Amino acid sequence: MDKDYSRDAMLDFLREAVHAGLINPAVARSRRNAALELFAHLTEAEAEDLRRVDVDELAARCHKLQGGTVRPEVLSLYAGRLREALDDYFRYREAPDGFVARRTERQGPRRRGSEQSRTAEEAALEQLRLDETRYRPDIVPIPLRPGTVLYLHGVPADLSAAEARKIARVVEALADEPAGEE
């Protein structure tokens, strides 16, 4: 029987490994989400045989094709999760009867004391890195009314008064009521 190293077979493995108790459901879900994000950029040959995939090159291709809409730190996280998923999948394909998922750092033995709080600090730092774009200087929030905020994206730091008036006219043209009825 041939061993199937295709994209679809690996995604099936991630689902079935949870049902078989081989992989933690949260770990499998995070790996599957990362795989789906990156697999959208596979070539046909790579999709048929995942052993051909260079994860770093795939992440770079994803970043390039998406025009930088996915932050590099998120792509790095996805790439790491995909590497772990591929490693487990390849080992499973080679020896399904003796397969044991590799433990990730987060799945490691429970830590005590200051080491456990260090893990909480690391998680908080990761969250900060992922959330840092909430306060981007090129996005200007404009509260319009309770529960409604307009976000202007890509506002240049050197915006001139003439350019600001031009933007204001475009926004004013979108209004349902004539100007001056505030």
Long-range contacts (C-beta under 8 A, 24 or more apart in sequence): 3-93, 3-94, 4-93, 5-48, 5-49, 5-50, 5-51, 5-89, 5-90, 5-93, 6-47, 6-48, 6-49, 6-50, 7-35, 7-39, 7-42, 7-46, 7-47, 7-48, 7-50, 10-35, 10-50, 10-85, 10-86, 10-89, 11-35, 11-36, 11-39, 13-89, 13-92, 14-85, 14-89, 17-88, 17-92, 17-101, 22-92, 22-99, 22-100, 22-101, 23-88, 23-101, 24-101, 24-107, 27-101, 27-104, 27-107, 30-81, 31-81, 31-82, 31-84, 31-85, 32-85, 33-81, 34-77, 34-78, 34-79, 34-81, 34-82, 34-85, 35-81, 35-82, 35-85, 37-62, 37-70, 37-78, 38-62, 38-78, 38-79, 38-82, 41-65, 50-86, 50-89, 50-90, 51-90, 53-86, 55-79, 55-82, 55-83, 55-86, 58-82, 71-130, 71-133, 73-129, 73-130, 74-130
